[in-house]
Amino acid sequence: MGSPPTDLPNVAEPSASTELDREVSRRRTFAIISHPDAGKTTLTEKLLLYAGAIELAGAVRGRKARRHATSDWMELEQERGISITSAALEFELQGRRMSLLDTPGHKDFSEDTYRALIAADSVVMVIDAANGVEEQTRKLFEVCQRHRLPILTFVNKFDRPARDPLELMDDIERALGIAAAPVNWPIGSAERLRGVYDIRGQTLLRYEREAQGQYRAPVDMSSLDDPHAREMIGADEYARFRESLDVIRAAGTQFDVADYLAGRQTPVFFGSALTNFGLEPFLQALVELAPPPQPRQSDSGIVMPTDEHFTGFVFKIQANMDPRHRDRVAFVRVCSGQFTKDMVVSNSRLGKSLRASRAYRFFGRDRETINVAYAGDIIGLVNPGHFAIGDTLHSGNPLRFVDLPRFPAEHFGRVRLQDTRYKQFDEGLRQLEEEGLMQLFYVTAGRREPIVGVVGALQFDVITSRLRSEYGVAVEIEPAEYSVARWLANATGPKPSLGGQGVVAVDRQNRRVLLFASDWELQYFERQHPETLLLAESPVATPTISRN
């Protein structure tokens, strides 16, 4: 259900012959990815500042007197100053309707991070100028590559000591295996940062620092050979800048739009999100280059975004975004056609229809009721228990999009109730699993104690915090000895014998799961039981067979 596979065409902007064509052509749905502390949340707020969506960028650097990031709504996010869940932010920018999926950058993110990428048509990758490509960036980049998402790169924090830009370009190409094409070039770094040179426009953009980056930075434009600009930059800095610029002109990758859209090349921009240096050319490129909504593959063939009938899929479910109403919201990526309030939509998984009477558009914590949405939009539908992650919604002939992948858990813990509120405890675990926050298992022998599996260990704190604040339940999560989960492909076969610390468990749907303490134990079991087929993903999703 991700970005179109090789045999799907890349869609250029459709002719604006109808209202549907016009609205789809101006949609841009993108996600932002980065390693922790690369400045992704700051860049997100600056996008909103320059789009006029907020009047003041609330510098997210930890000052207690300043508000938390616009995209952070969960109590734990506000306490720790990090992004844990994927937030949807919609705003207008130069005539485009932008839908930004602000994925968590924290090293212990959840499956939610990966699923948000599948709902996007393109990606912005933020890289720390001092550290280059880091571990979390690699993981997220691999997901983007598998789904052929075009990637724009912003090398951030040039207002601080940074690696040589030529070295950073080489790092991107070696670490990620993608061609890196510089679109602008930094003039200095740290306290000597003066601006960037727009390679395509052959223009120097010199900036002034303004109120810690809370407002748009004044910019002065001039030619490369302007004597006044050379004097302002300084002779030595200017000479170093010209030398590196000559190198990339002679030997660097030339930017090519077709290669970018095909995922073979990433345009690279340099700057500082905190001080607003270099933001204008980057934002202009985002408006000009990011693709409109793309085709999606279904079991009934290719679904084009301008198809008449409404289709969409649920990529996220969030409970209690508004604690006063204790509601559950299904985040839906609209894939084709037009959604209208009160329209009747069908859920292909259940084969049932329902009237979508309450639909929302989001701006982080805030929501507003909408009457209409188009392909490319992210909408929220109040979920009274009718939706699950991966559900296909449609208004025309029945169809189903490719199942969302369920990413394997890497950390496991036993959840122990600290009071007697069993009903609230069970309901809280059920709803949090429904969101895709975790995977829930019960060992078949001995004490029936819930075991949660998560992608990142921070999710244990998220589970504990949300059970306390949203369900009034006190729990303790004790790390379990398991590190690998595999589903049995044959649900009715004989129960396998396990050695070591491995156990047989069941998930919420009563499907049998083997939990292993290590990859070595898993591999040993596979050698001893070659006839037993194991699945690395839940059978609900398209299974990946575990092999040695």
Disulfide bonds with the S-S distance in Angstrom:
none
